[in-house]
């Protein structure tokens, strides 16, 4: 990839090398005309060229793929439609080829063959482009120890560590644990054992090349032996179901004196089944300084909130009444706009909760309101349970009631309704009425 990017002629004198094949020959000076691997500017220059090709591309989908789905020289993209995906890939090939970046070694999770998908005559060359580039029916694509089977569409792990009976030091353990590539935290329950072992070595104040105690060496050997079972773990790449009617994100956190962690599951409700799949997880070792279990649980809650920026807190009925758990202490301060580095762990979780409540009050509540825009008669049915919105009162004091009757206007469309509450019958406009149970 780097050799496809030319360097400005004014800067090529900074890339001079001296070389000779034999000591008896005179020294020769070579000038490198392209970006050189190993220089500090090489990644930026190559990626900047990709960004420029995306900026010059007229196809919005291809521009999105080049900007968001390329990591250095690897492309990973997807689509719900196979024909659309092939067209996107063909457009990406043409766009990058105009800048001398040739894409090859394509891997698809479906068979690419002529006549398999409905295409126009002008698009038949797309199949020819990728038919001979697909690695095969049972190909394995690996990147830094993370494997992907294109047929089953599963992730697998092929990390293998050599067990050493002697000369095991803190340096070798750190090097071995760092070899396990797990960007989504799918192996956190296994990797955390090695991290805890490293923490024990720090507590013993051993030097990098000091021999390890016998008990730690035995623990390390058992950990290396257990890694052989990682190859049997298969993680579905596609966590979402295409035919789902409702998708939920559930985040669980837990903590102990040794470590704490969080995991996120995607729960998809389909017409005839419910599918739950692991999305990501993250684990951390407990601090060296002794910390109470409640504080570690709070660390786990913060870690769970960070798994996804918009899913701030585990939902409970109290969130939909007052914006916080019913048993949680009230935080009087508004922390929404304070910088993160100025907050404690508790204040950070409270900040995320306040942001969630603000969005729920301003976005979700408005979705419950009927917005017919006066074009059709979308009357509230009698006895419908409603929440009467009042911006002057806190949510805990908003009134509940049931619709008694609706009052139509001169055009026959109802815009206000009478509602029976605990204090009597009141009349409110539809913009202040939020049905809690929407009947189909």
N, C-alpha and C positions, 0 to 999 in steps of 0.2 A: 504493500500500500504506500509506504513512504517513498519508494522509488518512482512512483507515478506523479510526484509533486516536484516541480522545478523550483529552484531557489533563484531569487533575483540575482542577476549577474553582478550587481554591485556588492553582494554579500557572499559570493562564492569564494573569495579569498580567505574567508574565515574557516573554510573547510578544506584546507590543504593537508595532505599527508605525504610523508617521505617513505619510500619503499625501494627495496632491491631484492631480487630473488636469491642472489649469492653474495657472499662477502667480497668477492673479487670484482663485482660489477659496481659501476658508479651509482650514486644515489639518484633516484628519479622523484620528481615532485608531481603529485597527482592532485587535480582539483575536482572535488565532488560537486556535480551540478544539481543533484536532487537532494531532498531531505534525507538526513542521515539518522539511522536508528541509533538511539542512545543519547542524542543531544536533548537538552532540556526543552527546546522549542519544537521538537518533532511532533509530539501528539497534537499540540495546538495547531500547527500549520496544516497537518493533514485533515483534522476535523474541520478547520475553518474552510478548507476547500469544499468539503461536503456541504457545509452550511451555505456556501455561495451557490453551489449547484442547485440546492433546494430553493434558494431565493429566486433563481432564474427559471425555475420549472413552472409551467403554467397549470399543470394538473395538481389540484389541491390535495388529493389523496396521496399522490407520490411525494409531494412536498412534506406532508405530515409524516410519512414513513421515513424519509431521509432525516428529518429533524428529530424524531422521537424514538425510532425503532432501530437505530444503528448505534452499536457500542464499538468504537474504534473501527475495526474492520469486520465485525460480525453483524449480520442483519437478522432480526427476529420479529416477525409480524404475523398477523392473523386476520381472519375475516369469517363471518358466518356463512358466506356464499363462496363456493369453490371457484366458480367462473370469475367472480369479482376479484378473488385473491390472485388468480393467475394473471388477470389484467393489471393489477397493481404491481405484481412482481415484474411483469414485462415492461411496464412503464418505468419502474425503478432501474431496471437493467439499462434501458435506453438512456435515461437521464444521467446515470453514473458513467456510462460508457463514453458519453460526450466529454467527460473530464478525464478519460483514460483510466477510470476505475472499473475493472472488469470483475463482475460477480460470478462466482462458480461454486461448485459443491453444494448444490441446492438439496434440501431434504424436506419432503412434504409428508404429512401424516395421512395422505390418501394417494391412490394410484393415479398417475398422470399418463393418460393414454388418449389417442385420437378417437373421437366419436363418443367419448364417455359423457361429455357435457354439452348442452346446447350452446352453440356459438355461431356467430355470423361468419360468412365466408372471409371477411376481412380479418377475423381474429384466429383463423386456423393456424397461423404461424406461431401463435403463443404456445400451443401444445408442442410444436416441434422444438421450440426453444428450451423447454424444461424436460421433455421426455427422456432425453439421454443424460440429463444432469441429476436425476433422482437416484440416490444411492442404492435403492433396492427395497424389497418388501420388508426385510427384517434388519434394517440398518440401525446402527447405534451412533448417535452423535454425542460427543463428549467435549466438555469445556471445563477445565480446572477441576476435574474429579466428579463433575455433575453430568450424568448421562441422561439421554432422552431416547426412548424407543418410539420410532415414528408410527408403528402399527398400533400398539396398545395405547399410545399417547400418555405414557407414564414417565415420570422422573425416577432415576435410580442412582445409587451412589457406588462408585467403584474405588474408593480410597483404600489403599493397602499400605499398612505400615509394617516395617520389618521389626520383628522382636529381637532385641539384643539382650543377651544374658550378662554382658559385662560392658564397662565403659559407658554406662548410661548416666548422663549428667543433666543438670537443669537446662543447659543449652540445647541438648538433643531433644528433651521433652518439649520445650517451647517450639522448636523447629517442627516437630512431628505434629503437635496439635494445630499449628498454623497451616499445615497442609490440607486439613479437612475443609473443603470449600462448601459452605452452607449459607448462601445469602439470605434465604427465607427462614432460617432457623428451624427447618424441618427435623434436624437431628439434635436439637437443643438438649433433650434428656440424656443423650449419649455424650455429647461434647462437654457438657457441664462437669462431668466427672474429671476430665483432663484439666479443666480450668481450676477446679477445687484442689487438685493435686499440685498444680503450680502455686497456688496460694499457700499450701502447706510448706512448700520449699522456701518461699519467701519468709515465712515465719521462722524457719530453721536458720535463716541468714546464711545459707550456703552460697559459695561462689559459683560462677558459671560452670567451671570444670571440676568441681569437687565431686567425689563419689557419693552416691545416694545411700541412705540407710536401707537396711534389708527390707523393712516393712513397706517403705515407699516403692522400692523396686518391685516387690511382689504385687502391689496394687497396680503399678504401671503395666506389668506384664499381663495381668488379668484384663486391664483396659484394652491393650493392644489385641488380645485374643478375641474380645467381644466385638471389635470392629469388623471382623470377618463376616459377621451376620448382617452388616449394613447392605451388602449386595442383594439380599433377599427382600429388602423393603422397596415397595413400589408406591409412588405418590402420584395420583392422577393430576395431570397438568391442568385440565379444564375443571375448575372448581365450581363453575356455574352451569346450570341446566338451561338449555334453550327453551324448553317447554314449561318453565316454571311460572306459576301465577304470582308468587310472592317470594322475595329473597330477603333473608335476615342475616345479620352479622352478629355473632355471639362471641364475646371476649371473656375469658376466664383467667383469673390471676391467683397465685398462691405463693407462699413464702415459708421458709424454715430458717433455722439458725445457720444452715450451710449455704443456701442459695434461694433465689426467688425468680419467678418467671411469669410469663403470660402467653396465651395462645389464642388465636382467632379462628373460628369455624364459620363457614358459610352454610346456612340452612336454607335449602330451596324447597318450597312447597309446590308440588305438581298436582295434576288432577287426580292421579291414582297412587301417589307415593310421596314420601318425604326423603330427600337426599341431604346428608350432612357430610361435608368434606373439610379437611384441614386446609387453611389458607396460609398461615404463617405463625411463627412463634418466636420468642426471644427469652433467653435466660441469662442471669448474671449471678456471680458469686456474692455472698454477703460481705459487707465491709470487714476489714481486719479489726476495727474497733468494735467491741461488743455492742450490739443494738438489740432493743427489745423486739419481740414478735410483732406487736402492733405497728411499730415503725417500719419493720420489714414488709408487713402487709401493705402499708401505705406506699412503699417503694414499688411493690408489685402492681398496685393500682395505677401508679404513674406510668409504669412500663406498659401496662395494658392500654392506657390512654394514648401513648405514643405510637402504638402499632398502626393506628390509622388516625389521621389528624381530625377527622370529623366525628369519629365515634368516641366521645369523650368519657363516658361513664356508663357502667352497667345500669340498664333501665329498671325501674321499679314503679309501682303505682304512685308513689309519692312524687316522682318526677313530673307526672302529668297533672298533679294537683298544685304543688308549690314549687316545682323545679328542683327539688333535692330530696334525698331519702327522708322519711318521716323521723328517723332517729338521729339524723346528722345534726351537728351543731350549726347554728345560723352564723354566717359570715356577713357582718355588717358592711364591710368595705367592698367597693367596686374594684375588682382586680382585672377587668377585661382588657384594659389598655396599658397595663404595666408591662415593662420588659421582663422577659422570662428570667434573665440572669439575676434579677432583684428579688425573686420569689423563693420561698422555701418549698419543700416537697408538698406540704399540705396546701400552701397557697397556690401552687401550680395546678394541683388537682381541682381546687376550688375555682380557679380561673377557667379551666376547661369546662367545669360544670356550669358556670355562669354564661359562658359563650353558647353552650348547648341550649340552656334555657332561653336565652335571648332569641336564638334562631327558631326555637320551637314556638315561642309566643308570637313571633312576627311572621313566620312562614307556615307552620303546620296549622295553627289555629285558623288562619285565613283560608286554608284549603277546605276546612270543614264547612265554611259558609257557602250557601247556595248562591251561585252567580249566574243567574239566567240572562242577565243583561237585557231584561225586559223584552226579549224576542219570543219567548215561549213561556207557557204557564207551568212553572216548576213549584207548585204549592207544597207547603208543609202539610203532612197528614196529621189529623187529630191524634192526640196522645203521644206524639213524638217527643222523646226525651231530648232536651236541648240545654246548652250552656249559654247563659246570657253574658256576653262580653261587656266589660266595663273597664276602660282604660284608667279610670280614676281610682280603682280598687286593686289590691293585690289579688292574684289568681285564687288564693285560698278563700276569698270572700265573694267570688263570682257566684251568682245564683244559679241554681238548677231549677228547671220547671218542665211542664208538659204543655204542649200546644192545645189551646181550647178551640180556637177558630182563627181563620185567616180573613182579612178584610180586603176584598178586591177593589181596584180603582175604577175609574170611568172606562178604561179600556178593557176591563175584565181580568186584568192580571193583578194578583195579590203581591203587595210589597211590604205589608206589615201584618203582624199576628198578635193575638191575645194569648198570654202565657200564664198558667196558674203556677204560682210559687208558694213558698211557705208563708209569705207575708201578704198574699192576695194575688189578684189578677192584674197583670201589667201589660202594657202594649209596647212592642219594640219593632223596629224595622228589621228586614231580613239581614242587613249588613251587621247587625249586632247579635244575630242568632246563629249558634253553632250546633247543628244536630250531632249528637254523640253516637247515635245508632242510625246508620243510613240504611234504609230498607230498599231492597232491589225491586 
